[in-house]
């Protein structure tokens, strides 16, 4: 069989890694030179183009990917413009006969990719896409009646019943390069990094890139996995994997994480580790479920899955929305979460549920407002996960929280941040308050507030709503629909 000597384009998207990357493998197997390319075309993302925190992460990750490619005799070509015309231009410039990429599942990108494949196919170009980010394709998982799943437990049970996952592929040691490289723009040309220094805290907190993802995974397996079942709800502890941004940008695959945990279980087949692996595996399952729902219900980033929620009497209140965004609600656990988000581009998952419940059920502000804020400020902003989380909290999505589940921010703080360490870290004006009052400063005696340097209404706000009253109003509104 004659070996193919024509070049191929390796189109990177949200799969910024070399290990366990089926598009990388296919491009090398093609046989000729490989031209890795990233196309910046934010206009094709629809409303959900990358937010500020995501753009910062993308800039760092692209640099790390280019370094990894150069270590293997290659490099990353950066282009701007409409994806189809840009790729066609590169095909001509490199005499490439094929384009390989990994799939994305956002509705606007799915439609674009369909047109992309059709157009290239008519011109005789090999255009192949692969699953590089999920355990299973969304269309592969169906209920016994052939419908999409809308209940997580049944969905995850069906996933676990599938045949064993294939082991992840190792990264290539060498990538064949063309004799002449096409032109590329510089990373800074994309203007992904902020012009001001607001990302200083994010920069200090994170290490984007494939190497950073693997390092983070190793730390989690070594120091946090065993206690994950008990610590994952504690924002005052380092009990979660914090791999979500690495997964979103494809710097690590879920198969790599799964395999690493399985390898650990082989070395240590204890009941405790088995339990921890199962609990963490369910979180990977929720990510899978989120993409399943987004694929089958593409309207959900903006519309409730449960249609009756279109009649919900949401309120518009710019002042309270702003107080929530800036962590000035007067409820310490809510404010701590929102300030953590603003400073480091991430928030503990338990706290995400608390702040989301406060916005939609205490303030009755539409969940879409919260989803949009998270989209712009989270480094792990992912359309599928973001949509699932907000619709779950609002009670309008698949397998959603019941409408009467309204988190009490005071009780949640006392339960999951019992010593107040999380609040003290992110709300320093309350740092000197005794633990008894740290989650309810408005109830503290005047002399305690004075000795702690807390001046309610001045350096820390009084609660912008009374939770008990807000709960009653919310329950009545939910009952009406």
N, C-alpha and C positions, 0 to 999 in steps of 0.2 A: 504494500500500500504506500503510495507516494505521500510524503509528509507535506502538510500545508505550510507554505512559506509566506502567505499574505499576512499582513498585520491585522491586529484586532484592537478595538477600543475597549478598555475596562472602565465602565462608567460608575464611579463611586457616588453614593447618595447618603442614606443613613445607615451605612455599613462600613464605617471608617476603621477597618482592621484588615489584617492579612491572614490571620488564623481562622479556620472554620468559615471561610468565605467562599461559597460555591461559585460566585462570579469570577473571583480570582483564579480558582482552579480551572474553570472552563476556558478562560482566556489563555492560560498557559497551555492547556491541552490542545488548543486550536493549532498550535505548532509554530506560528511565526512570531514576529516582534509584538510586544504588548505595549500599548500607549494608555497609561492610567490618566483619567480625566475627571475633574469635578466641574460641574456647570452651575453657576450661581444664577438662578432664575426665580427670584422670590415672587414675581408677579403671577407665576403659574401655581402658587400655593393657595390661591383664592384668599378668602378673609384670613385664613389661618397661616399666614406667612410667619416665619420664625420671629419670636419675640426678642426683646433686648438681651435677656440673660442667655437665651439659646444661641443668639448670634455670637456672643462672647465665647461660649463654649465651642461653637463650630470653628471659629478662628483658630483657637488653640489646637483643636483636634486635627485640623487640616495640616497645620505645621508639623505635628507629630507624625501624621501619616506620610507626609513627604519625606521626613527623616528616615522612616522605616523603609520606604521604597528605595531611597538612595543607598541605604545599607545593602540593598540587594541588586544594585546596578541599574536602578530605574529612577523615576521621578514622577511628581504629580503635575499635570498640566491643568492650569486654572483658566477657565473662560467665563465670561458673562454673556447673558442674552438668552433668548428663547431656546429651550433645550433642543428641539428638533432641528432648527436651522443651524445651531452651533455644532451639534453632532455631525450633521451632514457636511458642514464645512471641514471639520476635522477628518472625516472619512476621505474627502478629496485630498486634503493636505498630506495624509499619511498613507494613501492607497490601501486603506484598511477595508476588509471585506466582511467584518463582523463586529457586532457590538454586544457586550455582555453586561448585565446588571442584576442587582437584587431588588426584589419587589418592595414597594411601599403600599400601604393600605388606606391612605386618606382618600376620600371620594374624588377630589379634584385631580389627584395624582393618578388614580386608577384610570380615569377617563383620558387623561393626557397620554398615559403609557399605551392604551389601546390604539389611539391614533398614531402614536409613535411607531409601534410595531407594524401596523398596517402600511404606513407610508414607506418605511424602510423595506418591507417585504416586497412591495411593488417595484422597488428599484434593485431587487436581487441581493440585498444585504441580509446576512444572517443576523437576526435580532432575537436574542434569547434572554429570558429573565428567570430568576431562581428565588426560592424561599431561603433567605439568609437571616431572618429575624424571629421566626416563630417555630414552635415544635411541629405544628400542623397548619396547613393552609385553612383559612376560615371556611372555605366551601367543602372541606373534607369532613367536617364534623356536623352531623345532623341527628335529630331525634328519630325515634323509630317510625314516626309518621312523615319523616323527610323534611321537617321544618328546622329552622335555626333554633338553637337553645336560647332560652331566656332565664334559666335558673342555673346558677353557678355550680351547685353541688352535682347535678346531673351532668352538666357539661364536663366537669373535671373528672368525674367517674368514667365517662366515655373516653376521655383522653388517656387516663391511666390504663384502660383496657386495651389500648392499641399495642401493637408489637413494640419490642424494645427499640429505643432510639439508636440510630447509627452513631458511632463515636465521632466526635468532632475531628476535622481535618487539621493537620499541622500546617503552620505557615510555610510558604515556599522559601527556599534558601537563596534562590536566584530567579529574577524575572527578566526574560529576554527583552532587550532594548532595541529600538530602531536605530538605523545609522544616523539619521537626522531627526532631531526633536522639533515638533511644531512650536510656535510661539506660545508663551503663557503670560498672563498678567500676574503681578505681584499680589501677595496675600492682602496687603494693606489697601490695595485698590478696591477690594470688595467692601471696605468700610464697615466691617462687622464689629469691630471693637468700639466701645463708646468713646466719645471725644472728651468727656469729663472723667473724673476718677471714681465714679460711683461703683465701679466693679472691683475696687481695691479689696473689699472683704471677700468677694467671690474668688478672686485670684489667690488669696491667701489660704482659702479653704479647700480648693480642689486641684486635682492634677489630671486634666483631660488627656485622652489618648489611650491607645491600646495597652501600653506598658502600665499606665496609671490604673486602668481597669483590672489588669491581672494582679497588680500589687494590692489593690483594694480588696479583691476577692480573697487573696491569700491572708490578709489581715482578718477578714471576717471569719474565715474558716478556722483560723488559729485562735482567735480571742472572743468571738461572739456567737458562733453558731450553736454551741451546746446550750447556752442560756437564752437562745432566741425565743422559745415559747413563753418565757416569763418576762423577758426584758424588752420585747418588741413594742410594747405599749408604754414604755417608760421614756419620755423625752429627756429625762435627767440622766439617762445612761446611754452609752454607745452600744445599743443593742440591736441595731438594724444593719443591713448590708450596705446601704447607701450606694448601691450599684445602679439605681434607676437612670441617672443621666448617661452612664456608660452603655446601658442597654438601649436607651433611646437613640443614641448616635451610632449604635452598632460597633462600639469599640470592644465589645465582648458579646458572644451569642448566648442565648439561654441554654443551648446544648453544652457549651463549655462549662457553665455554672453547674448544670445537672451532673455532668461527668465528673467534675471536681468533687462534688459532694458524694457521689457514688464511690469514687476512689477512696475517699476518707472513710466511708462506711465499711469498705472492704478491709481497711487496716484496723478499724475500731468498730466491730459489729455489736456495739452496746445498745441496750434498749433506749437509753437517754439520747444517744446520737440519732438513732432511728426516728424517735419522736420528733426531734428538732428538725431533721431533714424533711419529714412529712409536713410539718407546719410551714417551713420555709418554702417547700415545693408548692404548697397551695398559693403562696403569694405569686410565684411564677405563673401558676394557673390563672389567677385573677388577671394578670397581664395578658395572657392568652385569650381569656374570655372577653376582655375589653376590645381586642382587635376583632374577635369574632362578631361582636355586636356592631362595631363600627362598619364592618364590611356589609353585614346584612341589613343594617338600619342606618344608611348614610345620612339621613336627615337629623340624626340625634345630636350632633355638635351644637345645633341651634334650636331644635324643636324637641319637646319631651316625647319619649317613646310612648308613654301613656297619654292618649289624646285628651282625656278629661282635664289634664293639668294646663291646657291652653286657656281654660276659664278661670284659673286661679287669680285672686285679686292681689297681685303683686303691687308693691309701692315703689314710687320713685322718690328717693331722698338722697340727693347729692351730698349733703352734709354728713349724714350717717355713713354713707358709703365711703367717703373720704376718711372718716374717723376709723373705720374698719381697716381700710387699706394701710393706714399709717400706724396702726397699733395704738389707737387712742380711744378705745371703747370704754375703759374703766374696769374691764374684766381682765385680770392679770394674765391668765393662761391664753386668752385670745390675743392680747397685745403682745405677749412674748412670741407667739407663733408668727404673727404678722411682721414683727421686727426681725425675727430670724430670717424669714423669707426675704425681706428687703436687703438685709446685710449680706447674706451668703447664698441667696438664690435657691434655697431649699427649706423644707419644713418637715418635721417628723410626721409620720403618717397619722398617728393618733391625734395630733394637734390639727392636722388638716381636716379631719372629721369634725373636730370641735369648732374651729373657726368657720367652716362651711355651714354647719348647723346654726351657728349664731347669725350668720348673714341671712340665710333663707328662712329661718324659723323664728328668730328673735326680732330681726329687722324687717322680715318679709320683702327683702330685696331680691329680684330675680336671680336664679342660679347662674344665668348666662353672664351676669356682671362679675360674679366670682370667678367663673371659668375664664373670662377674658383677662382678669387681673393675674390669675395664676399663669396663664399662657405667656404673659409678658415678663413675669418676674422669676419663674422657675427655670433652673438649668435643666431639669428633666421634663420640661413641658412636652407632653406627648398627647396628640389629639384623642387617641383611643382611651388612654388612662384618665386623662383630664375629664373627658365626657362621662365616662363611667362613674368616676368619683363624685362629680357634682350631681348627676342625675340620681345616683344612689342616695345621697344625702337629702336631696329635695323630695325623694319618694316618687319620682316620676319616671324612673328607668326600669330596666330589667332587674329582677331580684333585688329591688330597692328596699331601703329601710322603711318600715311602716311609718305612716304619716304621724303617728302619735309618739314616735321616738324623737324626742327633742332633748338634746344634750344640755344638762345644767352645767354651765361653765365653771361654777364654783366647785361643785361636786367632782367634776372631771379633773380639775386641777388638784384637789385634795387627794384624789385616788391615785392619779398617775404621776404626780409631782409632789409626793407627800412632804418632803422637806423644803420645797420651794426653790430647789437649786436651779431648775430650768428658768423659772420666772426671774430669779435674781440675776441670772446670766444675761438675759435679754431686756429686762426692765430694771435698769440699775437704780432708778429713783426709789424703788421699793426694797432695795437690797438690805437695808437695816431693819426692816419690819420683822417682828418675831414670827416664827412659822405659823403660829395660831391664826395670824391675820393676813398672811402673805397672799392668800387667794380671795380675800374679802376685805380689803382695806377700808371700805366705806362703813364697815361694822366695828372697826377698831376704836377703842376709847381715845378721846382727844389727846390725853397725855401720852399715849403710846405713839400716835401719829406725830406729835410734836417732837418727842425724843428720837424718833426715827427719821426726822427731817422730811416727812411727807405732808404736803399741803394740798389736800384734795381740792380740785378745781383750779389749782395753780400749776404745780409741777407734776401732778398726776390727775387725770380727769375723774370725775364722779361717773358712775355707770350711765351710759347714754340711754339705756332702757332698764326698766325693772323686769328681771327675767320671769318672775312669776306671772306678772301681768301680760308680758309678751307671749308667754306660753299659752295662756288662756285664749288670747286673741288668735294665735296661730292655729290652735286646735279647732276653734270654731270655723276658721277659714277653710281648713282642710276638710272638715266634716261636710261643708256645703257642697263640695265637689265630689 
